[in-house]
Amino acid sequence: MDYSIYTVLGVLVVIYLFISIRNRNKSKSRKSKKFMDGYNHKDRKKE
């Protein structure tokens, strides 16, 4: 039997899992506000 369809579906599932894990990690970093470290709003207004 030709299993190429299963190979293609397997690759798509791996790509989907990779993207979903990456997006989950980015949303966690946004929620923890780590990307705002060192940001001073008052210093920005003075310029």
NUMIDREN-288689 format. One line per 5 residues: their letters; for each residue y, z, x of C-alpha. Coordinates in steps of 0.25 Angstrom, whole numbers, plus 5000, padded with zeros to 4 digits. Example, Ala and Ser with C-alpha at 12.3 -4.5 7.8 and 13.67 -1.06 7.14 Angstrom:
% NUMIDREN-288689
as> 4982,5031,5049; 4996,5029,5055
This chain:
% NUMIDREN-288689
mdysi> 5000,5000,5000; 5014,4998,5004; 5022,5011,5005; 5036,5005,5008; 5041,5010,4995
ytvlg> 5037,5024,4998; 5043,5023,5012; 5056,5018,5007; 5057,5029,4996; 5053,5039,5007
vlvvi> 5065,5035,5016; 5074,5035,5004; 5070,5050,5001; 5072,5054,5015; 5086,5048,5015
ylfis> 5089,5055,5002; 5085,5068,5007; 5093,5066,5020; 5106,5063,5012; 5104,5074,5002
irnrn> 5101,5085,5013; 5114,5080,5020; 5122,5080,5008; 5117,5094,5005; 5121,5099,5018
ksksr> 5135,5093,5017; 5137,5100,5004; 5133,5113,5009; 5143,5112,5021; 5154,5108,5011
kskkf> 5151,5121,5002; 5151,5130,5015; 5165,5124,5018; 5161,5122,5033; 5168,5109,5034
mdgyn> 5181,5117,5031; 5180,5125,5044; 5193,5126,5052; 5201,5119,5040; 5215,5126,5039
hkdrk> 5222,5121,5027; 5235,5128,5031; 5236,5121,5044; 5234,5108,5037; 5246,5111,5028
ke> 5255,5114,5039; 5254,5100,5046
